[in-house]
């Protein structure tokens, strides 16, 4: 009777491959938030305007969205009005547009009573003047 054995190098390769896969999954998986109060930040831009948007907190429930507008030269952008739209990307449910309140020359905010967890498409409608309007959108994640 003949005994067939796998060479040790093949076993080592399989074990090494398993460890490499586990390490890759660990590195590629985002770490969980340290607290439930973490904010979600995104930067939106077009050829005419940029916006730094912070959703706080970035979890389900009541949230506040802070918007800072800039020109493409990174100077403050003074707009006449800003509106915010949110669409749940999984269900397609669209919240009614909300007019933002001005906090300063380039700062705006919106308070929302309730956001559910998931991926949302955040849209900004920026009225720079009566004749100049900019629309921009970006996905956001609510935990």
C-alpha positions in Angstrom: 0.0 0.0 0.0 1.3 3.3 -1.0 0.8 6.4 1.2 0.3 9.7 -0.5 1.2 12.8 1.6 0.8 16.4 0.7 4.0 18.3 0.9 4.4 20.6 3.9 4.8 23.6 1.6 1.2 23.1 0.3 -0.2 23.1 3.8 1.8 26.2 4.7 0.6 27.9 1.5 -3.0 27.2 2.4 -2.6 28.4 6.0 -0.8 31.5 4.8 -3.5 32.2 2.3 -6.1 31.9 5.0 -4.3 34.3 7.2 -3.8 36.7 4.4 -7.5 36.7 3.6 -8.4 37.3 7.2 -6.0 40.2 7.4 -7.3 41.7 4.2 -10.9 41.5 5.5 -9.9 43.1 8.7 -8.2 46.0 6.9 -11.0 46.5 4.4 -13.8 46.5 7.0 -14.5 49.9 8.4 -14.1 50.2 12.1 -17.2 50.8 14.2 -17.8 54.3 15.5 -16.5 54.9 19.0 -19.7 56.7 20.1 -23.2 57.1 18.8 -22.7 60.8 18.4 -20.3 60.7 15.5 -21.0 63.1 12.7 -21.2 62.4 9.0 -19.2 64.8 6.7 -19.2 65.2 3.0 -17.8 67.7 0.5 -19.9 68.6 -2.6 -18.7 70.6 -5.5 -19.7 71.8 -9.0 -18.0 74.2 -11.4 -19.6 77.2 -9.6 -19.8 76.2 -5.9 -18.6 73.9 -3.2 -20.3 72.9 0.1 -19.0 71.3 3.3 -21.9 69.4 4.8 -22.0 67.9 8.3 -24.9 65.8 9.5 -24.9 65.5 13.2 -25.3 63.1 14.7 -24.8 60.7 11.8 -27.3 58.2 13.2 -31.0 57.6 13.1 -33.3 60.1 14.8 -33.4 63.9 14.9 -30.4 65.4 13.0 -29.1 68.8 12.1 -27.4 69.5 8.8 -24.8 72.3 8.8 -23.8 73.7 5.4 -20.8 75.9 4.6 -20.7 77.3 1.1 -17.5 78.3 -0.8 -16.6 79.4 -4.3 -14.3 77.2 -6.3 -11.4 79.5 -5.1 -12.3 78.4 -1.5 -13.6 81.8 -0.5 -17.0 82.2 1.3 -20.0 82.0 -1.0 -22.9 84.2 -0.1 -26.1 82.7 -1.5 -29.7 84.0 -1.5 -31.2 80.7 -0.4 -30.3 77.0 0.1 -32.7 74.0 0.1 -32.0 70.5 1.2 -33.6 67.3 -0.3 -33.1 63.8 1.0 -34.0 60.5 -0.8 -33.7 57.1 0.8 -31.8 55.2 -1.9 -33.2 51.8 -1.0 -36.9 52.6 -0.8 -36.9 55.7 -3.1 -38.8 57.6 -0.4 -38.2 61.3 -0.8 -38.6 63.8 2.0 -40.1 67.1 1.3 -37.5 69.8 0.4 -36.5 71.9 3.4 -35.4 75.5 3.2 -32.2 76.1 5.2 -31.8 78.9 7.7 -28.9 81.3 7.3 -26.3 81.3 10.1 -23.8 83.7 8.5 -22.5 84.9 5.2 -21.7 81.4 4.0 -23.3 79.2 6.7 -26.7 77.5 6.7 -28.5 74.8 8.7 -31.5 72.5 8.6 -33.1 70.6 11.5 -34.9 67.4 10.7 -37.2 65.6 13.1 -36.4 62.0 12.1 -34.0 60.2 9.7 -34.0 56.4 9.5 -30.8 54.4 9.2 -29.5 53.7 5.7 -28.0 55.3 2.6 -29.6 58.6 1.6 -29.0 60.9 -1.4 -28.5 64.5 0.0 -29.3 67.2 -2.5 -28.6 70.9 -2.2 -30.3 73.6 -4.2 -28.2 76.8 -4.0 -29.6 80.1 -5.3 -26.6 82.3 -5.8 -28.7 85.0 -7.4 -32.1 85.4 -9.0 -30.8 84.0 -12.2 -28.0 81.7 -11.0 -28.9 78.4 -9.3 -26.7 75.4 -8.6 -27.8 71.8 -7.7 -25.5 69.2 -6.3 -26.0 65.9 -4.5 -24.0 63.3 -2.7 -24.8 60.0 -0.9 -24.7 60.0 2.9 -24.9 57.2 5.4 -27.0 57.3 8.5 -26.3 54.6 11.1 
